[in-house]
Amino acid sequence: MAAPPALPAGTAGIAVSDLELVALLSGAACVAGAVLAVVALVGTRRPARPGGSAGAFARVWHGASPNPRDRRRHQALLVAAVVAGALAFLLTGLPVVGLLVAVAVPGTPWLFTVGKAERRAIGRIEAVGEWTRRIKDVSATGQGLQQAIIGTVPTAPDEIGEEVRLLAQRLQAGWLGRTALLAFADDIGDPVCDQVVAALILHLTDRGERLGEVLGSIAAGAAAEVATRREVEAKRTQPRFAVRFLTAMTLAVLAYGLVNPAYMAPYRQLTGQLVMVALSGAFVGLLAWVRSMSQPPPPARFLAGPDPEEVLA
């Protein structure tokens, strides 16, 4: 049998190079898909979105926050995570390293900003209390409740200014007062605001004359709630420092491995990759566990969201 014709010189090298390029690009795509899958597993409190692949992609892309600025930041982090993970894989040839870098891009701010959400929530409670006092003062002049709410827009605290403006716009657009107030409480998402909204809804129903007293007591309760939560927040400083320290150490080790090929040599085999997956997963899980221990449980609300069928008066 005749021997197969020999390949031209350089053809084998080109084929191997093409095969490596395809493998690298495939691995980068796998890294990007893994990142999106991890983000998709994060649960949210927002209403359910359409199912299927389109709904899953929209949930991953838009994130959990209804705030447009938070959504843009979330989308920028996703894009940066995919690009950084793909570049890390192309530079090292290790898919696990690419996945770790991709997870580190959104994960680092998530770990370093531990406590930021609670401080923001405390500031919003304080703002709700201040806004409640302003409604009390404006309604005491004899204005109707809806006009009093609209009149507080220019002086609303910055922490809830956007929500108050949206509430006023809904009332001016002809929304039912009850529905607009329930939507406002859902935007704030705190039981202190639920108390204020419940009092306002009851006033819309029975037109009682003691609204000012009720709002004053709620504002005083909000001030006490702020003082208590700030005291608890101060006691969570130590575990949150531990989260930041461990995060910084993890980033330092990962950066050292990227610039030192000898350090990463044992992990280039399949066994090494499996060991890296196990160790990295355990360490990331411990970081998330420590972070969760330093976070307070979400406050329990007692008001349901507005009925979409009861919007316009």
C-alpha positions as CSV (number, residue, x, y, z in Angstrom):
1,M,0.0,0.0,0.0
2,A,1.3,3.4,-1.0
3,A,2.3,5.7,1.9
4,P,0.1,8.8,2.3
5,P,1.5,11.9,0.8
6,A,3.7,14.0,3.0
7,L,2.4,17.3,4.2
8,P,4.1,20.4,3.0
9,A,6.7,21.9,5.3
10,G,5.1,24.1,8.0
11,T,1.6,22.7,7.5
12,A,1.7,20.6,10.7
13,G,2.8,23.6,12.7
14,I,0.0,25.7,11.3
15,A,-2.6,23.0,12.1
16,V,-1.4,22.7,15.7
17,S,-1.4,26.5,16.1
18,D,-5.0,26.7,14.7
19,L,-6.1,23.8,17.0
20,E,-4.6,25.6,20.0
21,L,-6.3,28.8,19.1
22,V,-9.7,27.1,18.8
23,A,-9.1,25.4,22.1
24,L,-8.2,28.7,23.8
25,L,-11.3,30.5,22.3
26,S,-13.5,27.6,23.4
27,G,-12.2,27.7,26.9
28,A,-12.7,31.5,27.1
29,A,-16.3,30.9,26.0
30,C,-16.7,28.3,28.7
31,V,-15.4,30.7,31.3
32,A,-17.8,33.4,30.2
33,G,-20.7,30.9,30.3
34,A,-19.7,29.7,33.8
35,V,-19.7,33.3,35.1
36,L,-23.1,34.0,33.7
37,A,-24.4,30.7,35.2
38,V,-23.1,31.6,38.6
39,V,-24.7,35.1,38.5
40,A,-28.0,33.5,37.3
41,L,-28.2,31.4,40.5
42,V,-28.4,34.5,42.8
43,G,-31.9,34.9,44.0
44,T,-33.7,38.2,44.3
45,R,-36.7,39.6,46.0
46,R,-38.0,41.3,42.8
47,P,-41.1,40.0,41.1
48,A,-40.6,37.0,38.8
49,R,-39.7,37.7,35.3
50,P,-40.6,35.7,32.2
51,G,-39.2,32.2,32.1
52,G,-37.1,30.5,29.5
53,S,-33.7,31.3,28.2
54,A,-34.6,34.9,27.4
55,G,-35.9,35.5,30.9
56,A,-32.8,34.0,32.4
57,F,-30.6,36.1,30.3
58,A,-32.6,39.3,31.2
59,R,-32.3,38.4,34.9
60,V,-28.6,38.0,34.7
61,W,-28.1,41.1,32.6
62,H,-30.3,43.5,34.5
63,G,-29.5,42.3,38.0
64,A,-31.7,42.6,41.1
65,S,-31.8,46.4,41.6
66,P,-34.5,48.4,40.0
67,N,-32.3,51.5,40.1
68,P,-31.0,52.3,36.6
69,R,-27.6,53.5,38.0
70,D,-27.2,50.2,39.8
71,R,-28.2,48.3,36.7
72,R,-25.6,50.0,34.6
73,R,-22.9,49.3,37.2
74,H,-24.0,45.6,37.3
75,Q,-23.8,45.3,33.5
76,A,-20.4,47.0,33.4
77,L,-19.1,44.5,36.0
78,L,-20.5,41.6,34.0
79,V,-18.7,42.7,30.8
80,A,-15.5,43.3,32.7
81,A,-15.7,39.9,34.4
82,V,-16.1,38.1,31.0
83,V,-13.3,40.0,29.4
84,A,-10.9,39.6,32.4
85,G,-11.7,35.9,32.7
86,A,-11.1,35.3,29.0
87,L,-7.8,37.3,29.0
88,A,-6.6,35.4,32.1
89,F,-7.4,32.1,30.4
90,L,-5.6,33.1,27.2
91,L,-2.5,34.2,29.1
92,T,-2.2,31.2,31.4
93,G,-4.0,28.5,29.5
94,L,-5.7,27.4,32.7
95,P,-9.5,27.5,32.6
96,V,-9.9,27.5,36.4
97,V,-7.7,30.6,36.6
98,G,-9.9,32.3,34.0
99,L,-13.0,31.4,36.0
100,L,-11.4,32.7,39.3
101,V,-10.4,36.0,37.7
102,A,-13.9,36.4,36.2
103,V,-15.5,35.7,39.6
104,A,-13.1,38.1,41.3
105,V,-14.2,41.1,39.2
106,P,-17.7,41.3,40.6
107,G,-16.9,39.4,43.8
108,T,-14.2,41.8,45.1
109,P,-16.6,44.8,45.3
110,W,-19.2,42.6,46.8
111,L,-16.9,41.5,49.5
112,F,-15.1,44.9,50.1
113,T,-18.4,46.8,50.3
114,V,-19.8,44.5,53.1
115,G,-21.9,46.7,55.3
116,K,-22.6,49.3,52.7
117,A,-26.1,48.0,52.1
118,E,-26.9,48.2,55.8
119,R,-25.5,51.7,56.2
120,R,-27.6,52.7,53.1
121,A,-30.6,51.1,54.7
122,I,-30.1,53.0,58.0
123,G,-29.7,56.3,56.1
124,R,-32.9,55.6,54.2
125,I,-34.8,54.9,57.5
126,E,-33.5,58.2,58.9
127,A,-34.6,59.9,55.7
128,V,-38.1,58.3,55.9
129,G,-38.4,59.6,59.5
130,E,-37.4,63.1,58.3
131,W,-39.8,63.0,55.4
132,T,-42.6,61.8,57.7
133,R,-42.1,64.9,59.9
134,R,-42.3,67.1,56.8
135,I,-45.6,65.5,55.8
136,K,-46.9,66.1,59.3
137,D,-45.9,69.8,59.2
138,V,-47.3,70.4,55.7
139,S,-50.6,68.5,56.4
140,A,-51.1,70.6,59.5
141,T,-51.5,73.7,57.3
142,G,-54.8,72.3,56.1
143,Q,-53.7,70.9,52.7
144,G,-55.0,67.5,51.5
145,L,-52.7,64.5,52.0
146,Q,-51.9,64.1,48.3
147,Q,-51.1,67.8,48.0
148,A,-49.0,67.6,51.1
149,I,-47.0,64.7,49.6
150,I,-46.4,66.6,46.4
151,G,-45.4,69.6,48.4
152,T,-42.6,67.6,50.1
153,V,-40.8,66.8,46.8
154,P,-38.5,69.9,46.8
155,T,-37.3,69.2,50.4
156,A,-37.3,65.4,50.4
157,P,-34.0,63.9,51.7
158,D,-31.5,62.8,49.1
159,E,-31.6,59.2,50.2
160,I,-35.3,58.8,49.2
161,G,-35.6,61.8,46.9
162,E,-36.0,59.7,43.7
163,E,-38.7,57.6,45.4
164,V,-40.6,60.6,46.7
165,R,-40.6,62.3,43.2
166,L,-41.9,59.1,41.7
167,L,-44.6,58.9,44.2
168,A,-45.7,62.5,43.4
169,Q,-45.6,61.8,39.7
170,R,-47.8,58.8,40.1
171,L,-50.3,60.8,42.2
172,Q,-50.3,63.6,39.6
173,A,-50.8,61.0,36.8
174,G,-54.0,59.9,38.4
175,W,-53.0,56.8,40.3
176,L,-55.1,55.7,43.2
177,G,-53.6,57.1,46.4
178,R,-53.5,53.6,48.0
179,T,-51.8,52.0,45.0
180,A,-49.2,54.8,44.7
181,L,-48.4,54.6,48.4
182,L,-48.0,50.8,48.2
183,A,-45.7,51.2,45.2
184,F,-43.7,53.7,47.2
185,A,-43.4,51.3,50.2
186,D,-42.3,48.6,47.8
187,D,-39.6,50.9,46.4
188,I,-38.2,51.7,49.9
189,G,-38.6,48.1,51.1
190,D,-38.4,48.7,54.8
191,P,-40.9,48.0,57.6
192,V,-40.5,51.6,59.0
193,C,-41.7,52.9,55.7
194,D,-44.5,50.4,55.8
195,Q,-45.8,51.9,59.0
196,V,-45.8,55.4,57.5
197,V,-47.6,54.2,54.4
198,A,-50.2,52.2,56.4
199,A,-51.0,55.3,58.4
200,L,-51.4,57.4,55.2
201,I,-53.6,54.8,53.6
202,L,-55.8,54.7,56.7
203,H,-56.1,58.4,56.6
204,L,-57.2,58.3,53.0
205,T,-59.9,55.8,54.0
206,D,-61.4,57.4,57.2
207,R,-60.1,61.0,57.0
208,G,-59.2,61.0,60.7
209,E,-58.0,64.1,62.4
210,R,-55.1,62.6,64.3
211,L,-52.8,61.9,61.4
212,G,-50.2,64.3,62.8
213,E,-49.9,62.5,66.1
214,V,-49.6,59.1,64.4
215,L,-46.9,60.4,62.0
216,G,-45.0,62.0,64.9
217,S,-45.0,58.8,66.9
218,I,-43.8,56.9,63.8
219,A,-41.0,59.4,63.2
220,A,-39.9,59.1,66.8
221,G,-39.9,55.3,66.4
222,A,-37.8,55.6,63.3
223,A,-35.2,57.7,65.2
224,A,-35.0,55.0,67.8
225,E,-34.7,52.3,65.2
226,V,-31.8,54.2,63.5
227,A,-30.0,54.5,66.9
228,T,-30.3,50.8,67.6
229,R,-29.2,49.7,64.2
230,R,-26.2,52.0,64.2
231,E,-25.2,50.5,67.5
232,V,-25.5,47.0,66.1
233,E,-23.7,48.1,63.0
234,A,-20.7,49.3,65.0
235,K,-20.4,45.8,66.6
236,R,-20.1,44.2,63.2
237,T,-16.8,46.0,62.4
238,Q,-14.5,43.1,63.3
239,P,-16.0,40.3,61.2
240,R,-16.2,42.8,58.2
241,F,-12.6,43.6,58.6
242,A,-11.8,39.9,58.5
243,V,-13.8,39.7,55.2
244,R,-11.8,42.5,53.6
245,F,-8.5,41.1,54.9
246,L,-9.2,37.6,53.5
247,T,-10.3,39.1,50.2
248,A,-7.1,41.1,49.9
249,M,-5.0,38.0,50.6
250,T,-6.9,36.0,48.0
251,L,-6.3,38.7,45.4
252,A,-2.5,38.8,46.3
253,V,-2.2,35.0,45.9
254,L,-4.0,35.1,42.6
255,A,-1.9,37.9,41.3
256,Y,1.3,36.1,42.3
257,G,0.2,33.0,40.5
258,L,-0.6,34.9,37.3
259,V,2.9,36.5,37.1
260,N,4.9,33.4,38.3
261,P,4.6,30.4,35.9
262,A,6.6,28.2,38.2
263,Y,4.1,28.6,41.0
264,M,1.2,27.6,38.7
265,A,3.1,24.6,37.1
266,P,1.7,21.9,39.4
267,Y,-1.8,23.1,38.5
268,R,-1.4,22.6,34.7
269,Q,-2.4,19.0,34.8
270,L,-6.0,17.7,35.1
271,T,-5.4,16.7,38.7
272,G,-4.0,20.1,39.6
273,Q,-7.0,21.8,38.0
274,L,-9.4,19.6,40.0
275,V,-7.5,20.5,43.2
276,M,-7.6,24.2,42.3
277,V,-11.4,23.9,41.8
278,A,-11.9,22.2,45.2
279,L,-9.7,24.6,47.1
280,S,-11.0,27.7,45.4
281,G,-14.6,26.7,45.8
282,A,-14.1,26.0,49.5
283,F,-12.3,29.3,50.1
284,V,-14.9,31.4,48.2
285,G,-17.6,29.6,50.1
286,L,-15.9,30.4,53.4
287,L,-15.6,34.1,52.4
288,A,-19.3,34.2,51.5
289,W,-20.2,32.5,54.8
290,V,-18.1,35.0,56.8
291,R,-19.7,37.9,54.9
292,S,-23.2,36.5,55.6
293,M,-22.4,36.3,59.3
294,S,-21.6,40.0,59.3
295,Q,-24.9,41.0,57.6
296,P,-28.1,41.5,59.5
297,P,-31.2,39.5,58.4
298,P,-33.5,41.2,56.0
299,P,-36.3,43.1,57.8
300,A,-39.7,41.5,57.7
301,R,-42.3,43.7,55.9
302,F,-46.0,43.5,56.5
303,L,-47.3,45.4,53.4
304,A,-47.8,43.6,50.1
305,G,-47.0,45.2,46.7
306,P,-49.6,47.2,44.7
307,D,-52.2,45.4,42.6
308,P,-51.3,46.1,38.9
309,E,-55.1,46.1,38.0
310,E,-55.8,48.9,40.5
311,V,-53.7,51.8,39.2
312,L,-55.8,54.6,37.8
313,A,-58.6,56.2,39.8
